[in-house]
Amino acid sequence: MQGVGFRPFVYRVATEYALKGFIRNTSSGVLIEVQGSSSLLDKFCRTLKQDAPPLARIETIDECAIGCISEEAFVIGSSSSGAEVETLIPPDIALCCDCRSELLDPRNRRFRYPFINCTNCGPRYTIVERLPYDRPFTSMHGFTMCPECEQEYHDPLDRRFHAQPNACPVCGPALSLLDSSGKPCSVTDAAAEAVAFLKQGRIVALKGVGGFHLAVDARNGEAVRRLRERKGREAKPFAVMMRDMAVVQNFCELSEGECTALNSPEAPIVLLKKKKIEGLSPSVAPLHDRLGVMLPYAPLHILLFNDEIDVLVMTSANFSEEPMVNENDEALLRLKGIADAFLMHNRPIHLKCDDSVTIHLSGSLRHIRRSRGYVPAPVYLREDGPVVLGTGGELKNTVALLKGTHALISQHIGDMKNYEAYRHFQHVATHLQHLFQATPELLVHDLHPGYMTTGWALKQNLPLLGVQHHHAHLASCLAENKVERLAIGIILDGTGYGIDGAIWGGEVLIGDADGAHRFASFEPMPLPGGDAAVEQPWRAALGYLFRSFSTIPDLPFMKGRTIEPVLELLQKRVSVYETSSCGRLFDAVAALCSLQGEITYEGEAAIALMLAAGGTIGSSSFRCALEEHSGRWIIKVSPIIQDVVAAVQKGVSVVDISRRFHRTLVNCFSDIIRKASEATGINTVALSGGVFQNALLFETLVCELEKAGYRVLTHSLVPSNDGGISLGQAVIGRSYLAGRYCGIH
């Protein structure tokens, strides 16, 4: 990767060993020519591998001997471009300890300068326009360095040697504070005045590394409620930024792996178990057992905290479900009526990039949203191949570009529900190809004909391949684990377009990137009204009851609801869609238990059902029945629904129902995996799909499968949800180009 301080490191090592030659960046990597005695050259090579800078990763070293010429010293040459781009751009990196010390040192010329950075930290991906990674090709090209910054930039022994965003208060970007109408505020310290606004309970829109955040004092209940109302975010949890680890430990339980993630250069949001909520507004994460926590990762963030403010809600600046805002004029327009003040700067953000969201489960950090801090670092593939672009899905969209052994997966783009999200998708897809100078031989899209990503692919003048949604999930899990053998895939999510036109989502596939067989699936159930039943799980519950009972029982969740029109749809089979979705099963059971009849964000009902179990799975289960039909096993849903209804009618607690329901699923999947393994001899199981963000189900199933002797493959590099399917699509695309792809059956 360029921009990680590798050249000055090599310069210092070569100078220390009195070697001569040069180093320079090229579009194909770092080129080093060095001459000296054999023993010193061996020592030089060992040092390169053992002591490289913290952000540098040496993927390969190709060596060859050439004849010596007269050299006077070791120098750092200027970057050169080439026909083929093979180097990588690093992600945006959290502020390093050295820069943090300078930021808070009154004697330093960068004291309280919110854009301090060096070769070990700062913005990268969000400011770069093209390779090589040099200042003229970044959004810093409009800022001319002062003599002092220029001296640092050209001194190989300085920490800021060739730090492309290098700047100071004299020559670099600057902050400005505007009121709610967009009028500049006359202040000497914009950050300090913004802190005063936060203390008063105001909502401040602040421009960060990858876009704008909306910030508010997380201890101020009225301010948090006001933010929810203005943002149109009724119940979905807010992320919080905490001043330091001491504050985090006060509110949350912490494992060693979670501490490592919080303090890592990637600085993601980590979902942590709550220890207590006293002192925080209950509106931050209502009814949830976890908080999404991150530490200050940009110098501006550090300036927002003091003895009085130690926890801030820090949420993407947008109206609910829209893409985040990343530029000043856009913020003033789209955030009008939401923000009370705007803390802005004049450094352009070339590419918006939301915060990454992670959770530590079963011994590994798992991505829920892979974005800032991780993108565009590649996922390394087992084999080389042609350039392929996977366009992702409709929800939690990402784009994946395969080039060589690198899978370059974009930042989280979001849900393709509005024009702004679609524009962002178009920009990201184009930028990835431009940045890495790669033209796809094939575009791969989801089979769903109504997806905007499918429509975009059809408009491009490139060969196309449509890939089934759950097959892409399976291929994604295998690819990130570098496994090419056949596997049993348990793929569980809310919605995926099946090859039969039905809605799939509870699938057991046997296969790999070349093709897959649908070995088992959930019993199809009727979904009255389609999307309406997704947003109102009580409708899904009626559909599941309609299929499971000859006479629909009267249950508490029906009270106050007009159920007759929905029952009429079911009886006449009008606007009724068949689904094998595991996500919809969770929704239906949650509604049957009167937990969540309607939702305000995706997965809300399923989360409520998981939380009801209190982190404990049951020892007893509901009935789990498997039936074989036409060469495919059916996991019967009707007996589960009948048993849940019986439990509700007997007054069994929701806690017990949830625990038994989770145990039922674990037992069902254990049984079907055993059948699949016995039938095929396959001992490898891949778990993928958004349902596996359910910590209780995921950790229990992984544990029990491993105890049973299976090799269990899971996601840790890309999300298990739809944010990971672009990788699977692209890998399947390579199989297609190689003539091996046989689809799904």
Secondary structure as UniProt FT lines:
FT   HELIX           6..16
FT   TURN            17..18
FT   STRAND          20..26
FT   TURN            27..28
FT   STRAND          29..35
FT   HELIX           38..50
FT   TURN            54..55
FT   STRAND          74..76
FT   HELIX           97..103
FT   TURN            106..107
FT   TURN            109..112
FT   TURN            114..115
FT   TURN            119..120
FT   STRAND          121..122
FT   TURN            125..127
FT   HELIX           135..137
FT   TURN            139..142
FT   HELIX           147..154
FT   TURN            156..157
FT   TURN            159..162
FT   TURN            164..165
FT   TURN            169..171
FT   STRAND          175..179
FT   TURN            180..181
FT   HELIX           190..199
FT   TURN            200..201
FT   STRAND          204..207
FT   STRAND          212..217
FT   TURN            218..219
FT   HELIX           221..231
FT   STRAND          239..242
FT   HELIX           245..251
FT   HELIX           256..262
FT   TURN            265..266
FT   STRAND          269..274
FT   TURN            278..279
FT   TURN            282..283
FT   TURN            286..287
FT   STRAND          290..294
FT   HELIX           299..303
FT   STRAND          311..316
FT   TURN            320..321
FT   HELIX           328..334
FT   TURN            335..338
FT   STRAND          341..345
FT   STRAND          357..361
FT   TURN            362..363
FT   STRAND          364..369
FT   TURN            373..376
FT   STRAND          379..380
FT   STRAND          388..390
FT   STRAND          400..403
FT   TURN            404..405
FT   STRAND          406..409
FT   TURN            416..417
FT   HELIX           419..435
FT   TURN            436..437
FT   STRAND          442..446
FT   TURN            449..450
FT   HELIX           452..459
FT   STRAND          464..467
FT   HELIX           469..480
FT   TURN            481..482
FT   STRAND          487..497
FT   TURN            499..500
FT   STRAND          503..512
FT   TURN            513..514
FT   STRAND          515..522
FT   STRAND          525..528
FT   TURN            529..530
FT   HELIX           531..535
FT   HELIX           537..548
FT   HELIX           556..558
FT   TURN            559..560
FT   HELIX           564..572
FT   STRAND          576..579
FT   HELIX           582..592
FT   TURN            593..594
FT   TURN            602..603
FT   HELIX           604..612
FT   TURN            613..615
FT   STRAND          626..629
FT   TURN            630..631
FT   STRAND          632..635
FT   HELIX           638..649
FT   TURN            650..651
FT   HELIX           654..680
FT   STRAND          684..688
FT   HELIX           690..693
FT   HELIX           695..707
FT   TURN            708..709
FT   STRAND          711..713
FT   HELIX           722..724
FT   HELIX           725..737
FT   TURN            738..739
FT   STRAND          743..744
//
